[in-house]
Amino acid sequence: MRMEADGAGLAGTGGDAYDPVGGHTREEADAAYEELFRELHGESDGGTQAKAKQQVYVVGAENSDTDSVCSAICYARLKNLTDASAVYTAYAAGYINAETAFVLARFGVSIPELPEGERLERVILMGHSEWGQAAAGVEKTNIAEIISHHKIGDIETSKPIYFRNEPVGATSTIVYQMYGERGETIDTICAGLLCSGIISDTRLFRSPQTTRTDKLAAVALANIAGLDIEAYAREMWTKG
């Protein structure tokens, strides 16, 4: 293709003139240029349109307690902030108990139930690594990650995945740490949710699994969310 700087773009003697090289028409050359532009900008899927982002489900245990639900919501948010290749959505794997329902209402958050019969391509498991605690249908999916504070269970994967398991009192504590590690700010809503998850799973630090890390995380999150931890815990357990 020969380009001449006469102010008319792809031109020869005028705006519509085109001198083909190698037998290509002007339309073919323009189409090839547009496709190359899309490839260079990561927008090409073989000459049609940009590929849809992959959907990833972030799901807690089938027994949807406060920690697994709240950590799933806030981890999905973190993944959407740090990974543009997919869309991460938190889902409830089962019945939402009264305590969890109170916490979600307190911070104005809703979480959809896992759709029945829908093919789940990729799933991140929160708060467990056991088939016995997994939502129905998870065994047929591609498990992408596992984030948990419980014992390592019997789930196996066909290839290496990101697996994070720490001896702390709540999965919400781990998610709090991951925000800091990845340089992301926790908003007041997620701060309230994660603090609720820690309060719930550690029984306000009375559980024998509670660590200093849990306490420090809960205090930091309460400060962000503007919560009095003891008063809020009483409200959780009374109204929940």
Rosetta blueprint (number, residue, H / E / L):
1 M L
2 R L
3 M L
4 E L
5 A L
6 D L
7 G L
8 A L
9 G L
10 L L
11 A L
12 G L
13 T L
14 G L
15 G L
16 D L
17 A L
18 Y L
19 D L
20 P L
21 V L
22 G L
23 G L
24 H L
25 T L
26 R H
27 E H
28 E H
29 A H
30 D H
31 A H
32 A H
33 Y H
34 E H
35 E H
36 L H
37 F H
38 R H
39 E H
40 L H
41 H L
42 G L
43 E L
44 S L
45 D L
46 G L
47 G L
48 T L
49 Q L
50 A L
51 K L
52 A L
53 K L
54 Q E
55 Q E
56 V E
57 Y E
58 V E
59 V E
60 G L
61 A L
62 E L
63 N L
64 S L
65 D L
66 T H
67 D H
68 S H
69 V H
70 C H
71 S H
72 A H
73 I H
74 C H
75 Y H
76 A H
77 R H
78 L H
79 K H
80 N H
81 L H
82 T H
83 D L
84 A L
85 S L
86 A E
87 V E
88 Y E
89 T E
90 A E
91 Y E
92 A E
93 A L
94 G L
95 Y L
96 I L
97 N L
98 A H
99 E H
100 T H
101 A H
102 F H
103 V H
104 L H
105 A H
106 R H
107 F L
108 G L
109 V L
110 S L
111 I L
112 P L
113 E E
114 L L
115 P L
116 E L
117 G L
118 E L
119 R L
120 L L
121 E L
122 R E
123 V E
124 I E
125 L E
126 M E
127 G L
128 H L
129 S L
130 E L
131 W H
132 G H
133 Q H
134 A L
135 A L
136 A L
137 G L
138 V H
139 E H
140 K H
141 T L
142 N E
143 I E
144 A E
145 E E
146 I E
147 I E
148 S E
149 H L
150 H L
151 K L
152 I L
153 G L
154 D L
155 I L
156 E L
157 T L
158 S L
159 K L
160 P L
161 I L
162 Y E
163 F E
164 R E
165 N E
166 E L
167 P L
168 V L
169 G L
170 A L
171 T H
172 S H
173 T H
174 I H
175 V H
176 Y H
177 Q H
178 M H
179 Y H
180 G H
181 E H
182 R L
183 G L
184 E L
185 T L
186 I L
187 D L
188 T H
189 I H
190 C H
191 A H
192 G H
193 L H
194 L H
195 C H
196 S H
197 G H
198 I H
199 I H
200 S H
201 D H
202 T H
203 R L
204 L L
205 F L
206 R L
207 S L
208 P L
209 Q L
210 T L
211 T L
212 R H
213 T H
214 D H
215 K H
216 L H
217 A H
218 A H
219 V H
220 A H
221 L H
222 A H
223 N H
224 I H
225 A H
226 G L
227 L L
228 D L
229 I H
230 E H
231 A H
232 Y H
233 A H
234 R H
235 E H
236 M H
237 W H
238 T H
239 K H
240 G L
